[in-house]
Amino acid sequence: MIQPDARHSVLPAEAPGFTLSRRRFLTGLGVMAGAGALAPLLGRIEAESIATVEVSRPVLGTWARIVARDGDRARATRAVERAYAAIARVDAQMSIHRADSQIARVNAAAGSAAAPVDPEVIGVVARACRAAERSGGIYDPSILPLMRLYGFYRDDASRYPGDRAIARALEAVGWRGIAVDPARGTLALARAGAGIDLGSIGKGWAVDRAAEELRRAGIRSGLVDIGGNVYGLGVPDDRAAGWSVGVLHPKTKQVDRVFVLRDAAVATSGNHEQYKRLAGIRVGHLFDARRGRPADGHLSASVQAESGVASDVGSTTAFLLGPSGFTGWPGVQAAHFIG
């Protein structure tokens, strides 16, 4: 069985206030987040003779789960496959976990040449750079040198880096060093050793592309979850306001906030799941790109937005900026901080 995402649970749409124990969460999550509490919805689906097709697969260095509901099971099945094909395209373009992706080729040519990329990659990187500028540089898509310095994407790191090592890594970090050329269809990194990591926006983009394919196939009710980035398409049934997604408290494992998604997305960022231990020090994967050090001012930040991209980059910047700094971000519908 696929392990559920530890940040979110999908709840009955009519029960916005109840809590789930960790055990109940792991055993109860139904079509969406990995195992529960959608039993009432499934009963309605059967009564209405609506087919529910759910498929889970590893993608983009995490797990994806796609659900399509339709009166025609064959159409729902085709829609899910089309959605996964869209995710595979994003993986080939933007994944940091494969050496042959377009972003990997951009990183390999850092400081020496521009690399050709698809227009979608240029658009996503340009959007990430705009978010970096808006955040004052605390968020930055060129964070890869810091991620590597602290041992992410490698297994041989054991020491917490010193000030000099951090300063050297920071010399290669900076969104202004990314040259975006839509006319030529290229991306370039000005500094040798620089690198783009789209982990804070790429999954959201993939969520949007998958949801788009469901719509194109005629699906009006479904869910897309890629590593906890969730998009609710339509409603689970005619009596629901939308798909209820609960944000779990990182420590208590109870539902701390419920987002009701109807053609909207939610993402949660925090350091409680992705971290390294260096010389006994717990290092989260979210970094203040200005200081070159892990950011841990909150347990988590969740953002509901009009799109997967907006919720993905929004939750990261919200975590880094905090409630007072995260105001007026485009496409954001709601934000929730824990800790």
N, C-alpha and C positions, 0 to 999 in steps of 0.2 A: 504493500500500500504506500502511496506517496505521502510523505510527511507534509502536513498542512503548514502554511505560512504562519509563523508565530506572532504576527502582528495583527492579523485580521481574522474575523469569522463572519460568515454569512448567517444572518439571523432571520427568524420569521418576520415578515414585514409588519405584522400587527403587534410586535412585542418589542418596542424600542428601549425598554428600560431594564430588562433582566440581565443577570450576570451568568457567566459560564465558568465552571471549574476547568482547570487544565485538562483533567481526564475527560470531562464531557465534551470539551472543545475538540480534543484529539479523536474522539470516537463518534462525534455527532455531526460534523460539518457537511454534508451532502454534496450537491453538484458543484459547489464553487471552491471554497477554500480548503478542502481536503477531507473532509470526512463527514456535519451536522445539522443541525437544527433547521433543515429545510424539509423535514418530514411533512408538515402541514401543507407546504406548497406542492410537494410531489403528489399528495393525495388529490389536490385540486387538478393538477395536470392530468392525472389518470382519468378523473371524472369528465374532463373536457376533451378527452381523446387527443391530447396534444403530445406529440413525441418529444422527448428530451434526449439529445445526444450530447454526451460529455466525453472529452478526450483529454488526457494528461500526457505531457511529454517533456523531456529535458531540452531547454533552449536557452541561449544567451547566458550560459553559466548558471542557470537556475531552473526551476520547474515552471511550466505553463499549464494552465487548465482552461479549456474553452468549452462553453456550454451554448448550445443552440436549441431553441424550442420552436416547433413548427408543426402544422398539421400533416406535413409530408416528411416522414423520417428520412427518405432518400435525399430530399433537398437539404434538410438540416445536416446530414452527414457530409454532403458535398460542400456546404458552406463552411463547416469546421475544417475540412481539408484545405479549402482556399485560404482560410485564415492562417493556418499553419504554414502554408506556402509563403504568405506575406511576411510572417515572422522569420522564416528561413532567409528571405531576401535581406531583411534587416540584419540578421546575424552575419551574413556574408559581407555586408557593408560596414558594420560598426562594432563588431564584437572585439573585445580586447583579449578574448580567450582563444583566438585562432590566429595563426601567423599569416594566413592568406587573406584576411579581411582588408577592405580598402583603408580603414583607419590604421591597421597595422603597417600597411605600406607607406602611409603618410608618416608615421612615427619612425619607420626605418630610414626614411630620407631626410630626417630632421637635420637642419643646418646645411643641407647640400642641394636639394632640388625640390620642386613641387611635384605632387603626385596627382594623377587624374582620379577623380571620384565622381560618383553619380550626383545628379542635382539634389536628390533627397539628403545626401550626406552633407552637402554644402549648406542646405537649409537648416538642418539640425545643428550643425556647428555654429552657424551664424546666430541662431537663436540662443545657444548656450553662451556665446560671447556677449550678446546683449544682456543676458541675465547677469553675467559677470560684471559688466559695466554698471548695471543698476545696483548691484550688491556692494559696490565699492571695492570689488576684488576679493572679498572673503570667499565667494564662490568662484570657481575657475575650472573650465574644462581641460586645462593643460596641467592637471594635478598629477599626472602619471609619475613623474620623477619622485614625488613625495610618497606616493603609494608604494613604489618599489623600494624606496629607502627604508620604509618602516616594515618591509617584509611581505606586503601583499603581492600576490601573483608569483611569489617564490617561497621556498620552504627552508632556505638555508640561513635566514636572518635569526639572530639570537640576542644581539645587543640593541639597547635603546640608543638611537643615534645622538651624537653630541652636537654642540652648537655649530661647529665648523662644517660637519657633514650636512646639517640642515641648511646652512647658508649656501653651500655649494649646490644643493638640490634646488633651492629657491632661485638660483641664477637661471635655471632652465624653465622656471614656471612663470606664466604670465600670458593672459589671453591676448594681449596686444601683439604678442609674437606669432600669432596665428594669422597667416595671410589667406584670406578667402577670396577666390577669383571666380565668380559665377560665369563670366564671359568665356573664360578658358576652361572652366570645369575642373579647377585644381584647388588643392589645399597645400600649404607649405608651412613649415615651422622654422622660424628664423634661427633658433639656437640648436647646436648639436646637443644631443642628450634630452631634448624636449620630447614631450609626448602627450597626446590627447587621450583622455579616458572619458567616454560618454556614458559611464555607468549611472550618472545622475539624470540622464535625459533619454538615453537610448531605449530603455525598457518602456518608457511612456510612449515613445514614438511607435514602437512595435505594437503596443496595446491599441493605439489608434488605427494602425494599418489593419490589424486583425478585426477590429470592430467594423471598419469600413468594408472589409470583404464580407462580413456577415450581412451587412445592409445590402450590398450589391447583389447578394444571392437571394434576397427577399426575406431575410430573417428579421423579425421585429421584436423578438424577445430573446435575450441571451446575456452571457457574461464572459468577460475575458480577464484572466488573472495571470500576470507574468511576474513571478517573484514577489507577490504582494501588491503589485500595481494593478488595481482593479477598475474595470469599466463595466457599468451596468447599462445594457441596451434595452430600452423600453421598460416594461414591468413584468414581474413574474406571473401575474394573473390580473384579471380585470379589477379586482378589489384592492389591489396594492398600489401604494403611491410610488413605489420603486423597489429596487433591490436594497435590502438593509444590510450594511456591512459594518460589523462592530470592530472597533479598534481595541486591542487587548492591552491592558497595562503591563509593561515589561516585567514588573516584579510580582504583582498579585495574580496575573493571568486572568483577571476579570475584565469584562467589557467596560471600558471607560467612556466610550463615546460611540454613538451609532450615526453613520452617514446613510441617508436614503438616496440611492443613485437612480436617476432616470435620465438616460442619455448624458451621463456625467461620470467622472472618474475620481478615485481617491488613491493617494499614495501616502505611506508613512516612512519617515526616515529616523534612524536611531542607531546607536552603537552597540545595542545589547545583543545583536545577532552576529554581525560581521566584525571580528576583532582578532588581534594577534596578542600573544604574550611575549614580551621582550624583556629578558632579565627579570622576570616576575612582575613586570608592569603591563597592565591591560591597555591595549592601544586600539581604539575604535577606528573605523575606516572613513569617518567624515573629518575632513581637515579644514582648518582656517588657512586658506591659501596665502594670506598676507604674512602670517607668522610661521607657517610651515609646521604647525603642531596640531595634534588632535583637538577637535572641538567636543566638549562634553558638558555644555551648560544645561542640557535638558536630557530627559530620558528618551523622548521622542517628539516628533512634530508631524502632524497629519494635515494634508491639504486636499479639500475637495475642489475640483475645477471642471471646466467645460470640456477638457480633453485630457488624455493620458499624459501628453507632453507637459501641459501646464501643471498638472498635479505632481508629476515626477520631479521636475526641476523646482517646482514650488516647495515641495516638502523638504528638499535639501537646503534651499536657501532659507526657509523658515527655521529649520534646525540651527543653522549657522548664525542667523541674525537675531533670533528670539522674537517674542511677541511685539516688542516696541519697534523693532526695525523692519518687521515684515508687514508692511501696510501698502495697500494700493497696487498689489501685483496683478498684472493683466490676466484675465481668465479665471481668477481665484474666486470661489464661491463661499468657502468657509475654511477655517484653520483651527486646529486643536493641539495644544501643547500638554505634555505630561512631564511633570518634574520641573 
